[in-house]
Amino acid sequence: MLDLTSKANWKGVSNMKIVAAVMRSSNARFELESVELDAPRADEVLVRIVGAGVCHTDLVAQEGYFPLPMPAVFGHEGAGIVEQVGSAVTKVRPGDRVALTFNSCGQCSCCLAESSPYCKLFTPLNYSGARMDGSKTLRGKDGAISGSFFGQSSFASYSIASERNVVKVLDGVPLEFASVLGCGVQTGAGAVMRSMVCRPRSSLMVLGGGAVGLSAVLGGVVQGCSTIIVVEPLQGRRELALSLGATHVIDPAACDDLSSAARSICPDGVDYVLDTSGRHSVVSAVPRILAARGTFGFVGVPPANERELSLPGTLLQLMRGGFTYRGIIEGDSEPDVFLPQLMELYLAGRFPFDRMIKTYPLAHINEAIADQHRGLCTKVVLLP
Protein backbone atom coordinates (compact mmCIF):
# COMPACT_ATOMS: atom_id res chain seq x y z
CA MET A 1 0.00 0.00 0.00
CA LEU A 2 1.25 3.49 -0.82
CA ASP A 3 2.15 5.66 2.16
CA LEU A 4 0.24 8.93 1.78
CA THR A 5 1.53 10.36 5.05
CA SER A 6 5.27 10.32 4.38
CA LYS A 7 7.10 13.32 3.00
CA ALA A 8 8.00 13.29 -0.67
CA ASN A 9 11.23 11.50 -1.49
CA TRP A 10 13.73 13.76 -3.21
CA LYS A 11 15.81 11.94 -5.81
CA GLY A 12 17.93 14.95 -6.70
CA VAL A 13 17.55 18.38 -8.18
CA SER A 14 15.55 17.22 -11.19
CA ASN A 15 12.67 15.20 -9.76
CA MET A 16 10.96 13.84 -6.66
CA LYS A 17 8.74 10.92 -5.79
CA ILE A 18 5.11 11.73 -5.01
CA VAL A 19 1.76 9.94 -4.84
CA ALA A 20 -0.89 10.78 -7.44
CA ALA A 21 -4.31 9.52 -8.52
CA VAL A 22 -3.66 8.43 -12.11
CA MET A 23 -6.35 7.96 -14.76
CA ARG A 24 -4.99 5.39 -17.25
CA SER A 25 -7.90 5.45 -19.73
CA SER A 26 -11.18 7.31 -20.19
CA ASN A 27 -13.97 6.25 -17.82
CA ALA A 28 -11.57 4.08 -15.80
CA ARG A 29 -11.10 4.22 -12.05
CA PHE A 30 -8.36 6.35 -10.55
CA GLU A 31 -5.32 4.40 -9.40
CA LEU A 32 -3.01 5.67 -6.68
CA GLU A 33 0.56 5.39 -7.94
CA SER A 34 4.05 6.48 -7.03
CA VAL A 35 5.19 8.87 -9.79
CA GLU A 36 8.04 11.30 -10.41
CA LEU A 37 7.43 15.05 -10.39
CA ASP A 38 9.82 17.59 -11.89
CA ALA A 39 11.47 20.22 -9.76
CA PRO A 40 10.05 23.69 -10.46
CA ARG A 41 11.48 25.67 -13.35
CA ALA A 42 12.27 29.39 -13.13
CA ASP A 43 8.64 30.58 -13.21
CA GLU A 44 7.13 27.61 -11.36
CA VAL A 45 6.14 26.81 -7.79
CA LEU A 46 6.23 23.47 -5.98
CA VAL A 47 3.22 23.08 -3.67
CA ARG A 48 2.57 20.40 -1.06
CA ILE A 49 -1.13 19.73 -1.52
CA VAL A 50 -3.27 19.91 1.62
CA GLY A 51 -6.66 19.67 -0.10
CA ALA A 52 -7.98 19.29 -3.64
CA GLY A 53 -11.59 19.84 -4.63
CA VAL A 54 -13.38 17.56 -7.07
CA CYS A 55 -15.12 19.66 -9.72
CA HIS A 56 -17.56 18.64 -12.44
CA THR A 57 -14.83 19.52 -14.92
CA ASP A 58 -12.68 16.72 -13.46
CA LEU A 59 -15.56 14.32 -14.03
CA VAL A 60 -16.01 15.26 -17.70
CA ALA A 61 -12.23 15.04 -18.10
CA GLN A 62 -12.50 11.51 -16.72
CA GLU A 63 -14.97 10.83 -19.56
CA GLY A 64 -12.40 11.98 -22.14
CA TYR A 65 -13.99 15.37 -22.89
CA PHE A 66 -10.66 17.23 -23.06
CA PRO A 67 -7.83 16.56 -25.56
CA LEU A 68 -5.63 15.27 -22.77
CA PRO A 69 -3.62 12.12 -23.62
CA MET A 70 -3.93 9.28 -21.13
CA PRO A 71 -2.58 8.37 -18.65
CA ALA A 72 -3.22 11.62 -16.83
CA VAL A 73 -3.49 13.23 -13.42
CA PHE A 74 -6.44 15.58 -12.99
CA GLY A 75 -7.39 17.92 -10.17
CA HIS A 76 -7.66 21.67 -10.62
CA GLU A 77 -8.80 22.98 -7.25
CA GLY A 78 -5.71 22.49 -5.14
CA ALA A 79 -4.44 24.29 -2.07
CA GLY A 80 -1.37 23.79 0.05
CA ILE A 81 2.00 25.01 1.25
CA VAL A 82 4.70 26.38 -1.04
CA GLU A 83 7.75 24.13 -0.69
CA GLN A 84 10.05 25.57 -3.36
CA VAL A 85 9.99 28.35 -5.97
CA GLY A 86 11.82 28.90 -9.22
CA SER A 87 14.50 31.54 -9.56
CA ALA A 88 12.20 34.07 -11.26
CA VAL A 89 9.27 33.76 -8.82
CA THR A 90 8.60 36.81 -6.63
CA LYS A 91 4.88 36.44 -5.83
CA VAL A 92 5.24 33.71 -3.18
CA ARG A 93 7.97 32.07 -1.14
CA PRO A 94 8.42 28.76 0.69
CA GLY A 95 6.01 28.42 3.60
CA ASP A 96 3.24 30.51 2.03
CA ARG A 97 -0.29 29.08 2.08
CA VAL A 98 -1.74 29.17 -1.43
CA ALA A 99 -4.78 28.19 -3.46
CA LEU A 100 -4.30 27.04 -7.04
CA THR A 101 -6.51 28.16 -9.91
CA PHE A 102 -6.49 28.13 -13.72
CA ASN A 103 -3.40 29.18 -15.63
CA SER A 104 -3.09 32.06 -18.10
CA CYS A 105 -0.31 33.66 -20.11
CA GLY A 106 -0.49 37.18 -18.66
CA GLN A 107 0.54 38.73 -21.97
CA CYS A 108 -2.32 38.42 -24.48
CA SER A 109 -4.95 41.11 -25.00
CA CYS A 110 -7.47 39.31 -22.77
CA CYS A 111 -5.02 38.90 -19.89
CA LEU A 112 -3.91 42.52 -20.20
CA ALA A 113 -7.58 43.56 -20.10
CA GLU A 114 -8.02 41.63 -16.81
CA SER A 115 -10.06 38.94 -18.56
CA SER A 116 -7.66 36.06 -17.98
CA PRO A 117 -10.35 33.31 -18.15
CA TYR A 118 -10.48 34.11 -21.87
CA CYS A 119 -6.70 33.96 -22.30
CA LYS A 120 -5.76 33.19 -25.90
CA LEU A 121 -3.54 30.37 -24.64
CA PHE A 122 -6.11 28.96 -22.20
CA THR A 123 -6.43 25.60 -23.96
CA PRO A 124 -2.73 24.70 -24.22
CA LEU A 125 -2.01 26.07 -20.74
CA ASN A 126 -4.83 24.16 -19.06
CA TYR A 127 -5.91 21.19 -21.18
CA SER A 128 -2.87 19.93 -23.09
CA GLY A 129 -1.34 17.86 -20.30
CA ALA A 130 2.06 19.50 -20.76
CA ARG A 131 3.99 22.72 -20.44
CA MET A 132 3.96 25.11 -23.37
CA ASP A 133 7.21 23.59 -24.67
CA GLY A 134 5.59 20.15 -24.72
CA SER A 135 7.45 18.75 -21.72
CA LYS A 136 5.50 16.93 -19.03
CA THR A 137 5.93 17.40 -15.30
CA LEU A 138 5.00 13.81 -14.39
CA ARG A 139 6.50 10.40 -15.16
CA GLY A 140 5.20 7.00 -14.16
CA LYS A 141 6.13 3.37 -14.49
CA ASP A 142 5.46 3.38 -18.24
CA GLY A 143 6.82 6.81 -19.14
CA ALA A 144 5.39 10.33 -19.27
CA ILE A 145 2.01 11.11 -17.70
CA SER A 146 -0.15 14.06 -18.72
CA GLY A 147 -0.18 16.68 -15.99
CA SER A 148 -0.42 20.47 -15.76
CA PHE A 149 -4.23 20.11 -15.78
CA PHE A 150 -5.39 23.69 -15.27
CA GLY A 151 -1.75 24.40 -14.56
CA GLN A 152 -1.58 22.08 -11.54
CA SER A 153 -2.87 18.43 -11.57
CA SER A 154 -3.58 18.51 -7.84
CA PHE A 155 -5.00 15.00 -7.28
CA ALA A 156 -1.59 14.31 -5.80
CA SER A 157 0.55 14.87 -2.74
CA TYR A 158 2.57 17.58 -4.52
CA SER A 159 1.94 19.77 -7.55
CA ILE A 160 3.90 22.02 -9.89
CA ALA A 161 2.07 25.29 -10.60
CA SER A 162 2.92 28.52 -12.37
CA GLU A 163 3.52 31.75 -10.51
CA ARG A 164 0.42 33.11 -12.26
CA ASN A 165 -1.99 30.49 -10.94
CA VAL A 166 -1.15 30.58 -7.24
CA VAL A 167 -3.02 32.90 -4.87
CA LYS A 168 -2.09 33.49 -1.23
CA VAL A 169 -4.67 32.25 1.27
CA LEU A 170 -5.66 34.68 4.01
CA ASP A 171 -4.98 33.79 7.63
CA GLY A 172 -8.01 32.14 9.19
CA VAL A 173 -9.18 30.40 6.03
CA PRO A 174 -8.59 26.62 6.30
CA LEU A 175 -6.47 25.42 3.38
CA GLU A 176 -8.66 22.42 2.63
CA PHE A 177 -11.62 24.79 2.23
CA ALA A 178 -9.64 27.33 0.20
CA SER A 179 -8.96 24.68 -2.43
CA VAL A 180 -12.48 24.88 -3.87
CA LEU A 181 -12.24 28.63 -4.49
CA GLY A 182 -9.96 28.04 -7.49
CA CYS A 183 -12.68 26.93 -9.91
CA GLY A 184 -16.20 25.90 -8.90
CA VAL A 185 -16.82 28.49 -6.22
CA GLN A 186 -15.32 31.40 -8.15
CA THR A 187 -17.28 30.28 -11.22
CA GLY A 188 -20.67 30.35 -9.50
CA ALA A 189 -20.09 33.37 -7.32
CA GLY A 190 -18.28 35.25 -10.06
CA ALA A 191 -21.07 34.64 -12.55
CA VAL A 192 -23.40 36.55 -10.24
CA MET A 193 -20.98 39.09 -8.81
CA ARG A 194 -18.67 39.81 -11.77
CA SER A 195 -20.22 38.56 -15.02
CA MET A 196 -23.92 39.41 -14.70
CA VAL A 197 -23.37 41.84 -11.78
CA CYS A 198 -26.81 41.20 -10.32
CA ARG A 199 -28.44 44.36 -9.01
CA PRO A 200 -29.66 44.78 -5.43
CA ARG A 201 -33.35 43.79 -5.05
CA SER A 202 -33.26 41.90 -8.37
CA SER A 203 -34.41 38.33 -8.95
CA LEU A 204 -32.07 35.43 -9.72
CA MET A 205 -32.83 31.87 -10.82
CA VAL A 206 -30.09 29.24 -10.64
CA LEU A 207 -30.53 26.08 -12.70
CA GLY A 208 -28.73 23.35 -10.77
CA GLY A 209 -27.94 23.17 -7.07
CA GLY A 210 -24.47 21.66 -7.14
CA ALA A 211 -21.41 23.46 -5.83
CA VAL A 212 -21.35 25.99 -8.69
CA GLY A 213 -25.06 26.71 -8.34
CA LEU A 214 -24.91 27.06 -4.57
CA SER A 215 -21.90 29.36 -4.92
CA ALA A 216 -24.10 31.47 -7.18
CA VAL A 217 -26.71 31.53 -4.42
CA LEU A 218 -24.09 32.81 -1.99
CA GLY A 219 -23.08 35.42 -4.56
CA GLY A 220 -26.71 36.45 -4.95
CA VAL A 221 -27.00 36.99 -1.22
CA VAL A 222 -23.87 39.16 -1.26
CA GLN A 223 -25.28 41.18 -4.17
CA GLY A 224 -28.55 41.77 -2.32
CA CYS A 225 -30.88 39.86 -4.64
CA SER A 226 -34.37 39.87 -3.12
CA THR A 227 -35.53 36.67 -4.81
CA ILE A 228 -33.24 33.68 -5.36
CA ILE A 229 -34.79 30.58 -6.93
CA VAL A 230 -32.90 27.29 -7.22
CA VAL A 231 -34.03 24.53 -9.58
CA GLU A 232 -32.60 21.23 -8.35
CA PRO A 233 -33.92 17.63 -8.38
CA LEU A 234 -32.20 16.45 -5.17
CA GLN A 235 -34.06 17.26 -1.96
CA GLY A 236 -30.92 17.51 0.16
CA ARG A 237 -29.45 20.13 -2.13
CA ARG A 238 -32.71 22.07 -2.24
CA GLU A 239 -32.68 22.16 1.56
CA LEU A 240 -29.04 23.28 1.57
CA ALA A 241 -29.87 26.01 -0.96
CA LEU A 242 -32.57 27.39 1.33
CA SER A 243 -30.20 27.37 4.28
CA LEU A 244 -27.60 29.30 2.25
CA GLY A 245 -30.00 32.06 1.25
CA ALA A 246 -32.27 30.86 -1.55
CA THR A 247 -35.81 32.17 -1.10
CA HIS A 248 -37.50 29.50 -3.24
CA VAL A 249 -36.64 26.05 -4.59
CA ILE A 250 -38.21 24.07 -7.41
CA ASP A 251 -38.02 20.34 -8.04
CA PRO A 252 -37.94 20.05 -11.86
CA ALA A 253 -39.15 16.45 -11.67
CA ALA A 254 -42.35 17.62 -9.96
CA CYS A 255 -42.85 20.59 -12.28
CA ASP A 256 -44.67 20.28 -15.61
CA ASP A 257 -43.83 23.81 -16.77
CA LEU A 258 -40.75 25.49 -15.32
CA SER A 259 -41.60 28.87 -16.81
CA SER A 260 -45.04 28.85 -15.16
CA ALA A 261 -43.47 27.90 -11.84
CA ALA A 262 -40.97 30.74 -12.18
CA ARG A 263 -43.64 33.30 -13.06
CA SER A 264 -45.80 32.20 -10.13
CA ILE A 265 -42.93 33.56 -8.02
CA CYS A 266 -41.90 36.48 -10.28
CA PRO A 267 -44.95 37.46 -12.38
CA ASP A 268 -42.92 39.85 -14.55
CA GLY A 269 -40.19 37.30 -15.10
CA VAL A 270 -36.76 36.73 -13.59
CA ASP A 271 -34.05 39.36 -14.03
CA TYR A 272 -31.11 36.93 -14.12
CA VAL A 273 -30.98 33.23 -14.93
CA LEU A 274 -27.77 31.23 -14.50
CA ASP A 275 -27.52 27.71 -15.91
CA THR A 276 -25.03 25.37 -14.26
CA SER A 277 -26.58 22.16 -15.62
CA GLY A 278 -26.17 22.24 -19.40
CA ARG A 279 -29.44 20.30 -19.69
CA HIS A 280 -31.93 21.02 -22.47
CA SER A 281 -34.89 20.08 -20.26
CA VAL A 282 -34.39 23.21 -18.15
CA VAL A 283 -32.43 25.53 -20.45
CA SER A 284 -35.16 25.43 -23.10
CA ALA A 285 -37.51 27.31 -20.76
CA VAL A 286 -35.18 30.29 -20.25
CA PRO A 287 -36.71 32.69 -22.85
CA ARG A 288 -40.12 32.27 -21.17
CA ILE A 289 -38.64 32.80 -17.70
CA LEU A 290 -36.61 35.96 -18.31
CA ALA A 291 -38.01 39.39 -17.52
CA ALA A 292 -37.77 42.12 -20.14
CA ARG A 293 -34.09 42.97 -20.65
CA GLY A 294 -33.16 39.98 -18.55
CA THR A 295 -29.77 38.27 -18.63
CA PHE A 296 -29.06 34.57 -19.17
CA GLY A 297 -25.62 33.37 -18.10
CA PHE A 298 -24.42 29.86 -18.77
CA VAL A 299 -21.53 27.94 -17.25
CA GLY A 300 -22.78 24.35 -17.40
CA VAL A 301 -20.98 21.74 -19.51
CA PRO A 302 -23.72 19.68 -21.21
CA PRO A 303 -23.82 15.93 -20.53
CA ALA A 304 -22.24 13.65 -23.14
CA ASN A 305 -25.51 13.08 -24.98
CA GLU A 306 -26.28 16.82 -25.21
CA ARG A 307 -22.90 18.30 -26.16
CA GLU A 308 -24.44 19.99 -29.23
CA LEU A 309 -27.04 21.78 -27.11
CA SER A 310 -28.16 24.99 -28.85
CA LEU A 311 -29.00 28.27 -27.18
CA PRO A 312 -32.68 28.52 -26.28
CA GLY A 313 -35.08 30.86 -28.04
CA THR A 314 -35.47 32.39 -31.47
CA LEU A 315 -33.76 35.53 -32.71
CA LEU A 316 -37.12 37.31 -32.54
CA GLN A 317 -37.61 36.26 -28.90
CA LEU A 318 -34.20 37.59 -27.98
CA MET A 319 -34.78 40.86 -29.80
CA ARG A 320 -38.28 41.47 -28.42
CA GLY A 321 -37.20 40.65 -24.89
CA GLY A 322 -34.04 42.70 -25.07
CA PHE A 323 -32.30 39.68 -23.58
CA THR A 324 -28.58 39.39 -22.96
CA TYR A 325 -26.96 35.96 -23.24
CA ARG A 326 -23.56 35.54 -21.56
CA GLY A 327 -21.17 32.64 -21.89
CA ILE A 328 -19.11 32.65 -18.69
CA ILE A 329 -15.74 31.05 -17.94
CA GLU A 330 -14.45 30.90 -14.35
CA GLY A 331 -16.90 33.59 -13.27
CA ASP A 332 -14.88 36.23 -15.15
CA SER A 333 -12.54 36.02 -12.18
CA GLU A 334 -9.19 37.69 -11.87
CA PRO A 335 -8.04 35.26 -9.17
CA ASP A 336 -5.51 37.56 -7.48
CA VAL A 337 -8.35 40.04 -6.95
CA PHE A 338 -11.50 37.95 -6.60
CA LEU A 339 -10.31 35.04 -4.47
CA PRO A 340 -9.12 37.33 -1.65
CA GLN A 341 -12.50 39.10 -1.82
CA LEU A 342 -14.30 35.78 -1.36
CA MET A 343 -11.98 34.87 1.52
CA GLU A 344 -12.69 38.20 3.22
CA LEU A 345 -16.43 37.59 2.84
CA TYR A 346 -15.98 34.11 4.32
CA LEU A 347 -14.07 35.46 7.31
CA ALA A 348 -16.83 38.04 7.82
CA GLY A 349 -19.45 35.27 7.89
CA ARG A 350 -21.05 36.42 4.64
CA PHE A 351 -19.91 33.63 2.33
CA PRO A 352 -20.13 30.25 4.14
CA PHE A 353 -19.02 28.10 1.21
CA ASP A 354 -17.51 25.56 3.61
CA ARG A 355 -21.01 24.27 4.38
CA MET A 356 -21.04 22.53 0.98
CA ILE A 357 -17.84 20.57 1.62
CA LYS A 358 -17.29 16.95 2.61
CA THR A 359 -13.72 15.66 2.93
CA TYR A 360 -12.36 12.27 1.90
CA PRO A 361 -8.84 10.83 1.93
CA LEU A 362 -7.19 10.93 -1.51
CA ALA A 363 -7.01 7.13 -1.27
CA HIS A 364 -10.84 7.09 -1.38
CA ILE A 365 -11.11 9.19 -4.53
CA ASN A 366 -13.26 6.67 -6.42
CA GLU A 367 -15.68 6.35 -3.50
CA ALA A 368 -15.85 10.14 -3.19
CA ILE A 369 -16.67 10.60 -6.87
CA ALA A 370 -19.32 7.86 -6.70
CA ASP A 371 -20.90 9.60 -3.70
CA GLN A 372 -20.90 12.92 -5.56
CA HIS A 373 -22.54 11.29 -8.60
CA ARG A 374 -25.24 9.86 -6.32
CA GLY A 375 -25.85 13.21 -4.69
CA LEU A 376 -24.67 12.03 -1.27
CA CYS A 377 -22.43 15.07 -1.03
CA THR A 378 -22.29 18.42 -2.80
CA LYS A 379 -18.61 19.31 -2.87
CA VAL A 380 -15.81 16.80 -2.30
CA VAL A 381 -12.38 17.82 -1.05
CA LEU A 382 -9.65 15.17 -1.17
CA LEU A 383 -7.00 15.14 1.55
CA PRO A 384 -3.64 13.59 0.52
N, C-alpha and C positions, 0 to 999 in steps of 0.2 A: 504494500500500500504506500502511496506517495505521502510524504510528510509535508503537510501544508503549514505547519507551525514553525519550521526551521527557517533560519535566514538564508537568503540566496547564496549559492556557492560560487564565488568568483573563480574563474579559470584563468584570469589574466586581464590585460587591459582591453582586449577586444570583445569578450563576451562573458556571460554569466549564466548559470543554471537557474531556471525558474520553473514554476508549475503553471500550466495553462490548460484551459478547457478547449480542446481542439475539435473542430468539426471536420471530419475526413471526407464527407460527401453530403450533397444536399439531402435534407430531410432525415439525416442520421442523428443518432444521439451524440451528445458531447462526451468526449473521453478526456479524463484528466491525464496529462502526460508531462514528463520532464522534458523541457525544451531549452534551447540556447537563445539568449537575448543579447543583441549587440550592446556595447557601451554607447552612451550618447555621443553624437557628433557635435560640431561646434554650436549649432543652433538648437540642440535638443536637450531634453530634461529626462532624467531617470526618476520614476516615481514608484515608491512601494505602495501598492494598492491596499487600501483599508476597506473600501466598499465599492461595488460596481452595480449600478442599476440595470435591470433587464427591461428594455424598451421594445415596443412593437416592431421597430425597425430591425432589431436583432432577430426577431422571429421571422420576418419576411426574408432577411438575409439567410437564415437557416433553410428557407425554402428555395434558395437559389435566385432570388430576385435581382441581386446586384451582380455586376460582372467581376466577381471576386473569385479567382481560381482556388479550388480546394486542394489540399487541406487549408483551413483558415482558423484564426482566432478572432472572435467577435468581441463585443463589449464596447460601448461608446458613452457610458455614463460613469466614469471612474472618478475616484477621489483618493487621496493618500498623502504621503509625506515625500517631499523631494529628497532624494538620496545623493544625486550627483547632477551637475549641470555642465554643458559644453562651454568651451572657452569664450564664445560670443554672447552667452546668455547673461542678461542684466536684470531681468524682470523678477526672478526668484533665485533663491539660494538654498543649499542643503538645510533641511530642517523645517522649511516652510510647509504649511498645510495648504493643499491645492485641490481644486476640482478641475476635471478635464472636460473639454467640450469639443465641438467640431473644429476642424483645421481650416485655415484660409491663407491666401498668399500674402495679403497685406499691401499689395502693390498695384492691383488692377483697379479699374475705374470704380467698381462696386465696393471694394474694400476701402478705397480712399474716400468714398462717399458715405462711409459708415453703414454699409449694407453688406457686410461680410458673408451672411448666409447665401448670397447670390454671387459669391466669388466666381470668377471665370475659370478658376482651376479647382472648383469644389469637387468635381467628380474624381479626377486623378488624386487629389489630396486625401480624399475620404473613402473612396470605394475601390481603388485599384489593388489594394493589398500590398503596396510597396511604397517606397519613397519616390520622389519625383525622378530620381536617376535610375529607377527600376530595381534598386537593391531592396532586399527584404530584411526586416529587423529580427525575424525569428527563423530558427532552424530546428527540425525535429529528427527523428530516427531515420527518416527516408529522404532528407534534404530540406529545402526551403519550405517555409510555411507562410501563407499570406497573413500579413499583420497590418499595422497602421490603419486599422478600421476606424474611420473618423479621427485619424491622427493619433490613435492610442491602442486599440485592442486590449481592453482592460479586464476581460474575463481571465485574469492571471494574477499571480502574486506580485509581479512587477510589470511596468509598462514604460515604453519610450514614447514621449510626446514632444511636440514642438513648443518652443517658447510662446508662440502665438495662441496655442490652445490650452494653456494652463491659466487658472484664475485663483488668486489667493482666497482662502476661506477665512471669514471673520471669526475672531475668538467667540466662543459660545455656541457656534454651530457645529453639531457633531459631524465628523467627516463622513460617516456612513450615510447620513441623511443628505449631506451636501452633494453626494455623487449624482443624485437624480436631477439636480438643477441643470446639468450640462446638456440635456436634450429635451426629454419629455415635459418637464415642468416649465422650462423657459419657452417651449413651443406653445403650450396651452395658455400660460399666463401672458406671454408676449403677444399672442394673437389678439388678445382682448386689450392689453395695455399699450402695445406699441404698433401693431398692424392696423387694427380697426379703430383703436383709441375710443372705446365706448364712452359715451357721454354720461355724466351723472344723471340719475333718474330715468335712464333709458332702459329698454327691455332687451334681454339677451336670451337666446335659445342655444343650447349646446347639444349637438347630436352625438351621443356616446358618452358614457360615464366612466371610462377608464381613467388612467392617470393623467393623460393629456386633457381630457374633458373636465376632470375635477380641478385641474390646475387652472383651467379657464374660468371655472366657477369662482375659485379664490381670487383670480384677477378681476372678475366682475364685481366682487364684493369690494375690493380695493378701489375700483373705479367709481363705486357708488351707484351701480345699476339697481333700479328699484324692483325689477322683475327678472328673475333668473330661472329659466326652465331647463331641465335636463331630461333628455329622452334616452332611456336606458332599459334594456330588458331584464337585467339582474336586480332582484329586490334589494340585496345587500348593498349594492352600489347606489341604488336610488336613495336608500336610507342614509348612506354616507354623504351623498350630495346634499341632502337636506341639512345634515349636521354641519356641513361646511359653508352653508350660506345660500343654497338654492331655495327659491320660494315655492317652486312647483316641480313635480316630477311626472313623467308620462311613461307608461309601459307600452312600447310600440306593439307588442304582441296582443295587447288588450284594446288596441285602438284601431278602429276601421279607417279613420280619416285623420291623419296627423294634422293637416292644415285646419280642420274644424276644431280639433282639440286645442291647437295653439290659439285660434281666434276666440275660443271661449274664455281664454285667459286674457288675451290682448285683442280686443275687438277690431282695432285699427291695424293690426299686424304687429310683427316683432321687428324692432329696429336693427338688431344684429343677430345673425345666425352663424354659428361656427360648426362645421362638420369635422368630426374626428374619426368617423367610421368608414368613409369611402363606400358606403352601401347604397345602391340605387333605391332600395325600398324606402329609405328616409330622405335621401337627397332629392329625389324627384318631386317632393312636396314643397321644396324651398320657395319657388316663385309665388306660391299661394299663401305662404306664411309671412313673407316679408312685408313690412309696412312700406308706404311710399318713400322712396329714396333710401330704402334699407340697404344694408351691406351683408353680403354672404362671403364668409371666409372659409377656406377649406385647407385642411392639413392632413386629412386621412388618406392613407395608402389603401386603395381598393383591394379586396380579397382576390385571390388568384383567378377566380372565375369571372371577375368584373374589372379586370385591369384596363379595359377599353371604355370604362364608364365616361359618358359624355356629360357636359355641364347641363343642368336642368333649365328648362324654359326655352321659349322661342325668342328670337331677336325682338319681336314686337312686344312681348311681355317685358323684356329687360328695358326697352326704351320707354314704354308707357309707365312703368313703375319707377323709372329713374334709378334702377338698382346698380349697385357696385358689386362686382365679383372680384375677390382677392385670393389668388394663390399665395400661400404663406409657407415659408421655410424657417424653421427654428424660431418662430415667433418674432422674426425681424430683429433678433437680439444682437446687440454688440456685447458679447459676454463680459468684457472687462468693465462695462458700465452696468448692464442689466442684472447680472448675477449678484453683485454686491447689493443692489437695490432690493432684490428678493430676500437676501440674507438679512438685511436690516429690517424688512417687514416681518420676517420670521421672528427675529429677536424681540420685536415690539409686540408680538402676539397677534399680528394682523395677517399672517400668511402661514397657517399651520399645515404645511404640506407633509410633514412627518406623519400625520394621521393616516395617510394612504399606504404607508410602508410596512412590509413584513420582511424580516431578514431570514436568510438561509445560508448555511455554509456553502462555499464554492463547490465542495464535493457533492452537494445535493442539487446541482444545477438542473439536471433533467427533471427531478421531482418538482423543483420550484417552477419551471416552465409549464409543466403539466398542471400544476395548481393554478397558475395564472390563466391558462387556457380554459380551465373549468370554472373560472370566476371565484375561486376560493380565496384569492387575494387580489388586490388592486395593483400594487406596485412592489415588485420584488427587488431587494438589494442583496447581492451575494457578498459574503464575507470570506476572503481567502484565509 
